[in-house]
Amino acid sequence: MYFRTLDIKGGIAITHYDKKTEFKSIDTFTQFTELNEILQKVIGSTE
């Protein structure tokens, strides 16, 4: 971890811009297994 003394409450959003390249979305990311499972159930129920 690079910022051990810094507490970031809401998370971090990283953007990259290149005029010559079209990047695709990484969608939703979470490191927590339980949240990933809930997210997949919600996404699956709306399709």
PDB file of N, CA, C and O in Angstrom, chain B, residues numbered from 101:
ATOM      1  N   MET B 101       0.845  -1.175   0.000  1.00  0.00           N
ATOM      2  CA  MET B 101       0.000   0.000   0.000  1.00  0.00           C
ATOM      3  C   MET B 101       0.892   1.241   0.000  1.00  0.00           C
ATOM      4  O   MET B 101       1.872   1.315   0.741  1.00  0.00           O
ATOM      5  N   TYR B 102       0.543   2.196  -0.829  1.00  0.00           N
ATOM      6  CA  TYR B 102       1.397   3.368  -0.991  1.00  0.00           C
ATOM      7  C   TYR B 102       1.118   4.481   0.002  1.00  0.00           C
ATOM      8  O   TYR B 102       2.032   5.222   0.365  1.00  0.00           O
ATOM      9  N   PHE B 103      -0.129   4.616   0.450  1.00  0.00           N
ATOM     10  CA  PHE B 103      -0.500   5.714   1.332  1.00  0.00           C
ATOM     11  C   PHE B 103      -1.016   5.150   2.652  1.00  0.00           C
ATOM     12  O   PHE B 103      -2.220   5.177   2.910  1.00  0.00           O
ATOM     13  N   ARG B 104      -0.142   4.656   3.463  1.00  0.00           N
ATOM     14  CA  ARG B 104      -0.522   3.967   4.696  1.00  0.00           C
ATOM     15  C   ARG B 104      -1.226   4.880   5.697  1.00  0.00           C
ATOM     16  O   ARG B 104      -2.071   4.409   6.459  1.00  0.00           O
ATOM     17  N   THR B 105      -0.903   6.165   5.714  1.00  0.00           N
ATOM     18  CA  THR B 105      -1.493   7.077   6.698  1.00  0.00           C
ATOM     19  C   THR B 105      -2.697   7.826   6.156  1.00  0.00           C
ATOM     20  O   THR B 105      -3.292   8.626   6.878  1.00  0.00           O
ATOM     21  N   LEU B 106      -3.069   7.593   4.913  1.00  0.00           N
ATOM     22  CA  LEU B 106      -4.181   8.300   4.281  1.00  0.00           C
ATOM     23  C   LEU B 106      -5.424   7.424   4.277  1.00  0.00           C
ATOM     24  O   LEU B 106      -5.381   6.284   3.815  1.00  0.00           O
ATOM     25  N   ASP B 107      -6.532   7.951   4.789  1.00  0.00           N
ATOM     26  CA  ASP B 107      -7.791   7.218   4.831  1.00  0.00           C
ATOM     27  C   ASP B 107      -8.722   7.783   3.765  1.00  0.00           C
ATOM     28  O   ASP B 107      -9.207   8.907   3.894  1.00  0.00           O
ATOM     29  N   ILE B 108      -8.972   7.010   2.720  1.00  0.00           N
ATOM     30  CA  ILE B 108      -9.838   7.451   1.626  1.00  0.00           C
ATOM     31  C   ILE B 108     -11.188   6.776   1.817  1.00  0.00           C
ATOM     32  O   ILE B 108     -11.314   5.571   1.600  1.00  0.00           O
ATOM     33  N   LYS B 109     -12.193   7.538   2.219  1.00  0.00           N
ATOM     34  CA  LYS B 109     -13.507   6.980   2.579  1.00  0.00           C
ATOM     35  C   LYS B 109     -14.286   6.437   1.383  1.00  0.00           C
ATOM     36  O   LYS B 109     -14.889   5.368   1.485  1.00  0.00           O
ATOM     37  N   GLY B 110     -14.288   7.138   0.266  1.00  0.00           N
ATOM     38  CA  GLY B 110     -15.172   6.763  -0.830  1.00  0.00           C
ATOM     39  C   GLY B 110     -14.532   5.921  -1.905  1.00  0.00           C
ATOM     40  O   GLY B 110     -15.238   5.438  -2.790  1.00  0.00           O
ATOM     41  N   GLY B 111     -13.253   5.724  -1.872  1.00  0.00           N
ATOM     42  CA  GLY B 111     -12.567   4.964  -2.905  1.00  0.00           C
ATOM     43  C   GLY B 111     -11.856   5.878  -3.884  1.00  0.00           C
ATOM     44  O   GLY B 111     -11.753   7.085  -3.663  1.00  0.00           O
ATOM     45  N   ILE B 112     -11.377   5.304  -4.947  1.00  0.00           N
ATOM     46  CA  ILE B 112     -10.600   6.043  -5.932  1.00  0.00           C
ATOM     47  C   ILE B 112     -11.132   5.710  -7.321  1.00  0.00           C
ATOM     48  O   ILE B 112     -11.443   4.555  -7.613  1.00  0.00           O
ATOM     49  N   ALA B 113     -11.233   6.708  -8.162  1.00  0.00           N
ATOM     50  CA  ALA B 113     -11.595   6.494  -9.568  1.00  0.00           C
ATOM     51  C   ALA B 113     -10.396   6.896 -10.411  1.00  0.00           C
ATOM     52  O   ALA B 113      -9.848   7.986 -10.248  1.00  0.00           O
ATOM     53  N   ILE B 114      -9.997   6.013 -11.307  1.00  0.00           N
ATOM     54  CA  ILE B 114      -8.852   6.277 -12.162  1.00  0.00           C
ATOM     55  C   ILE B 114      -9.338   6.387 -13.597  1.00  0.00           C
ATOM     56  O   ILE B 114     -10.081   5.529 -14.074  1.00  0.00           O
ATOM     57  N   THR B 115      -8.924   7.429 -14.276  1.00  0.00           N
ATOM     58  CA  THR B 115      -9.294   7.589 -15.678  1.00  0.00           C
ATOM     59  C   THR B 115      -8.035   7.663 -16.530  1.00  0.00           C
ATOM     60  O   THR B 115      -6.982   8.109 -16.076  1.00  0.00           O
ATOM     61  N   HIS B 116      -8.168   7.218 -17.768  1.00  0.00           N
ATOM     62  CA  HIS B 116      -7.056   7.272 -18.708  1.00  0.00           C
ATOM     63  C   HIS B 116      -7.611   7.772 -20.030  1.00  0.00           C
ATOM     64  O   HIS B 116      -8.624   7.264 -20.510  1.00  0.00           O
ATOM     65  N   TYR B 117      -6.965   8.749 -20.614  1.00  0.00           N
ATOM     66  CA  TYR B 117      -7.435   9.305 -21.874  1.00  0.00           C
ATOM     67  C   TYR B 117      -6.327   9.238 -22.911  1.00  0.00           C
ATOM     68  O   TYR B 117      -5.196   9.657 -22.666  1.00  0.00           O
ATOM     69  N   ASP B 118      -6.673   8.707 -24.062  1.00  0.00           N
ATOM     70  CA  ASP B 118      -5.759   8.661 -25.192  1.00  0.00           C
ATOM     71  C   ASP B 118      -6.588   8.952 -26.438  1.00  0.00           C
ATOM     72  O   ASP B 118      -7.493   8.190 -26.777  1.00  0.00           O
ATOM     73  N   LYS B 119      -6.288  10.023 -27.101  1.00  0.00           N
ATOM     74  CA  LYS B 119      -7.070  10.473 -28.252  1.00  0.00           C
ATOM     75  C   LYS B 119      -7.139   9.416 -29.353  1.00  0.00           C
ATOM     76  O   LYS B 119      -8.105   9.388 -30.116  1.00  0.00           O
ATOM     77  N   LYS B 120      -6.138   8.554 -29.448  1.00  0.00           N
ATOM     78  CA  LYS B 120      -6.051   7.585 -30.538  1.00  0.00           C
ATOM     79  C   LYS B 120      -6.658   6.219 -30.196  1.00  0.00           C
ATOM     80  O   LYS B 120      -6.793   5.369 -31.077  1.00  0.00           O
ATOM     81  N   THR B 121      -7.022   6.001 -28.935  1.00  0.00           N
ATOM     82  CA  THR B 121      -7.487   4.685 -28.504  1.00  0.00           C
ATOM     83  C   THR B 121      -8.838   4.793 -27.816  1.00  0.00           C
ATOM     84  O   THR B 121      -9.073   5.719 -27.040  1.00  0.00           O
ATOM     85  N   GLU B 122      -9.729   3.845 -28.102  1.00  0.00           N
ATOM     86  CA  GLU B 122     -11.011   3.789 -27.408  1.00  0.00           C
ATOM     87  C   GLU B 122     -10.958   2.640 -26.408  1.00  0.00           C
ATOM     88  O   GLU B 122     -10.870   1.475 -26.796  1.00  0.00           O
ATOM     89  N   PHE B 123     -11.011   2.968 -25.128  1.00  0.00           N
ATOM     90  CA  PHE B 123     -10.945   1.971 -24.067  1.00  0.00           C
ATOM     91  C   PHE B 123     -12.341   1.522 -23.691  1.00  0.00           C
ATOM     92  O   PHE B 123     -13.302   2.282 -23.811  1.00  0.00           O
ATOM     93  N   LYS B 124     -12.450   0.285 -23.234  1.00  0.00           N
ATOM     94  CA  LYS B 124     -13.726  -0.246 -22.773  1.00  0.00           C
ATOM     95  C   LYS B 124     -13.854  -0.044 -21.264  1.00  0.00           C
ATOM     96  O   LYS B 124     -12.858   0.111 -20.558  1.00  0.00           O
ATOM     97  N   SER B 125     -15.078  -0.049 -20.793  1.00  0.00           N
ATOM     98  CA  SER B 125     -15.365   0.122 -19.372  1.00  0.00           C
ATOM     99  C   SER B 125     -14.898  -1.100 -18.583  1.00  0.00           C
ATOM    100  O   SER B 125     -14.958  -2.225 -19.080  1.00  0.00           O
ATOM    101  N   ILE B 126     -14.432  -0.878 -17.350  1.00  0.00           N
ATOM    102  CA  ILE B 126     -14.120  -2.010 -16.476  1.00  0.00           C
ATOM    103  C   ILE B 126     -15.320  -2.351 -15.597  1.00  0.00           C
ATOM    104  O   ILE B 126     -15.241  -3.236 -14.745  1.00  0.00           O
ATOM    105  N   ASP B 127     -16.428  -1.645 -15.807  1.00  0.00           N
ATOM    106  CA  ASP B 127     -17.671  -1.873 -15.065  1.00  0.00           C
ATOM    107  C   ASP B 127     -17.456  -1.621 -13.579  1.00  0.00           C
ATOM    108  O   ASP B 127     -16.765  -0.677 -13.198  1.00  0.00           O
ATOM    109  N   THR B 128     -18.044  -2.459 -12.750  1.00  0.00           N
ATOM    110  CA  THR B 128     -17.956  -2.277 -11.300  1.00  0.00           C
ATOM    111  C   THR B 128     -16.885  -3.201 -10.741  1.00  0.00           C
ATOM    112  O   THR B 128     -16.820  -4.378 -11.096  1.00  0.00           O
ATOM    113  N   PHE B 129     -16.052  -2.663  -9.871  1.00  0.00           N
ATOM    114  CA  PHE B 129     -14.987  -3.456  -9.266  1.00  0.00           C
ATOM    115  C   PHE B 129     -15.093  -3.362  -7.755  1.00  0.00           C
ATOM    116  O   PHE B 129     -15.258  -2.271  -7.211  1.00  0.00           O
ATOM    117  N   THR B 130     -15.001  -4.477  -7.085  1.00  0.00           N
ATOM    118  CA  THR B 130     -14.887  -4.516  -5.632  1.00  0.00           C
ATOM    119  C   THR B 130     -13.999  -5.701  -5.264  1.00  0.00           C
ATOM    120  O   THR B 130     -14.018  -6.738  -5.927  1.00  0.00           O
ATOM    121  N   GLN B 131     -13.242  -5.536  -4.222  1.00  0.00           N
ATOM    122  CA  GLN B 131     -12.341  -6.614  -3.805  1.00  0.00           C
ATOM    123  C   GLN B 131     -13.024  -7.606  -2.860  1.00  0.00           C
ATOM    124  O   GLN B 131     -12.414  -8.599  -2.465  1.00  0.00           O
ATOM    125  N   PHE B 132     -14.272  -7.349  -2.499  1.00  0.00           N
ATOM    126  CA  PHE B 132     -14.954  -8.179  -1.526  1.00  0.00           C
ATOM    127  C   PHE B 132     -15.803  -9.256  -2.214  1.00  0.00           C
ATOM    128  O   PHE B 132     -16.692  -8.944  -3.007  1.00  0.00           O
ATOM    129  N   THR B 133     -15.525 -10.496  -1.906  1.00  0.00           N
ATOM    130  CA  THR B 133     -16.210 -11.632  -2.513  1.00  0.00           C
ATOM    131  C   THR B 133     -17.714 -11.552  -2.303  1.00  0.00           C
ATOM    132  O   THR B 133     -18.484 -11.781  -3.237  1.00  0.00           O
ATOM    133  N   GLU B 134     -18.138 -11.230  -1.094  1.00  0.00           N
ATOM    134  CA  GLU B 134     -19.573 -11.179  -0.790  1.00  0.00           C
ATOM    135  C   GLU B 134     -20.275 -10.121  -1.650  1.00  0.00           C
ATOM    136  O   GLU B 134     -21.366 -10.367  -2.164  1.00  0.00           O
ATOM    137  N   LEU B 135     -19.657  -8.952  -1.808  1.00  0.00           N
ATOM    138  CA  LEU B 135     -20.254  -7.905  -2.634  1.00  0.00           C
ATOM    139  C   LEU B 135     -20.290  -8.313  -4.103  1.00  0.00           C
ATOM    140  O   LEU B 135     -21.256  -8.003  -4.801  1.00  0.00           O
ATOM    141  N   ASN B 136     -19.273  -8.991  -4.578  1.00  0.00           N
ATOM    142  CA  ASN B 136     -19.262  -9.481  -5.960  1.00  0.00           C
ATOM    143  C   ASN B 136     -20.401 -10.462  -6.201  1.00  0.00           C
ATOM    144  O   ASN B 136     -21.051 -10.418  -7.246  1.00  0.00           O
ATOM    145  N   GLU B 137     -20.647 -11.354  -5.233  1.00  0.00           N
ATOM    146  CA  GLU B 137     -21.734 -12.327  -5.362  1.00  0.00           C
ATOM    147  C   GLU B 137     -23.092 -11.628  -5.404  1.00  0.00           C
ATOM    148  O   GLU B 137     -23.949 -11.983  -6.214  1.00  0.00           O
ATOM    149  N   ILE B 138     -23.289 -10.641  -4.540  1.00  0.00           N
ATOM    150  CA  ILE B 138     -24.543  -9.881  -4.524  1.00  0.00           C
ATOM    151  C   ILE B 138     -24.720  -9.141  -5.842  1.00  0.00           C
ATOM    152  O   ILE B 138     -25.807  -9.147  -6.420  1.00  0.00           O
ATOM    153  N   LEU B 139     -23.657  -8.506  -6.317  1.00  0.00           N
ATOM    154  CA  LEU B 139     -23.713  -7.761  -7.573  1.00  0.00           C
ATOM    155  C   LEU B 139     -24.108  -8.674  -8.728  1.00  0.00           C
ATOM    156  O   LEU B 139     -24.941  -8.296  -9.551  1.00  0.00           O
ATOM    157  N   GLN B 140     -23.528  -9.865  -8.802  1.00  0.00           N
ATOM    158  CA  GLN B 140     -23.865 -10.799  -9.889  1.00  0.00           C
ATOM    159  C   GLN B 140     -25.320 -11.241  -9.815  1.00  0.00           C
ATOM    160  O   GLN B 140     -25.959 -11.424 -10.851  1.00  0.00           O
ATOM    161  N   LYS B 141     -25.856 -11.415  -8.610  1.00  0.00           N
ATOM    162  CA  LYS B 141     -27.267 -11.779  -8.470  1.00  0.00           C
ATOM    163  C   LYS B 141     -28.168 -10.647  -8.944  1.00  0.00           C
ATOM    164  O   LYS B 141     -29.174 -10.894  -9.609  1.00  0.00           O
ATOM    165  N   VAL B 142     -27.817  -9.408  -8.609  1.00  0.00           N
ATOM    166  CA  VAL B 142     -28.617  -8.256  -9.021  1.00  0.00           C
ATOM    167  C   VAL B 142     -28.556  -8.084 -10.537  1.00  0.00           C
ATOM    168  O   VAL B 142     -29.584  -7.860 -11.176  1.00  0.00           O
ATOM    169  N   ILE B 143     -27.369  -8.186 -11.112  1.00  0.00           N
ATOM    170  CA  ILE B 143     -27.216  -8.058 -12.566  1.00  0.00           C
ATOM    171  C   ILE B 143     -27.988  -9.167 -13.269  1.00  0.00           C
ATOM    172  O   ILE B 143     -28.653  -8.919 -14.274  1.00  0.00           O
ATOM    173  N   GLY B 144     -27.905 -10.381 -12.751  1.00  0.00           N
ATOM    174  CA  GLY B 144     -28.602 -11.506 -13.353  1.00  0.00           C
ATOM    175  C   GLY B 144     -30.114 -11.384 -13.282  1.00  0.00           C
ATOM    176  O   GLY B 144     -30.817 -11.884 -14.160  1.00  0.00           O
ATOM    177  N   SER B 145     -30.619 -10.730 -12.253  1.00  0.00           N
ATOM    178  CA  SER B 145     -32.074 -10.606 -12.100  1.00  0.00           C
ATOM    179  C   SER B 145     -32.658  -9.506 -12.984  1.00  0.00           C
ATOM    180  O   SER B 145     -33.873  -9.454 -13.177  1.00  0.00           O
ATOM    181  N   THR B 146     -31.814  -8.627 -13.524  1.00  0.00           N
ATOM    182  CA  THR B 146     -32.321  -7.537 -14.362  1.00  0.00           C
ATOM    183  C   THR B 146     -32.209  -7.832 -15.852  1.00  0.00           C
ATOM    184  O   THR B 146     -32.695  -7.053 -16.672  1.00  0.00           O
ATOM    185  N   GLU B 147     -31.587  -8.928 -16.207  1.00  0.00           N
ATOM    186  CA  GLU B 147     -31.408  -9.256 -17.630  1.00  0.00           C
ATOM    187  C   GLU B 147     -32.593 -10.022 -18.175  1.00  0.00           C
ATOM    188  O   GLU B 147     -32.610 -10.378 -19.354  1.00  0.00           O
TER     189      GLU B 147
END
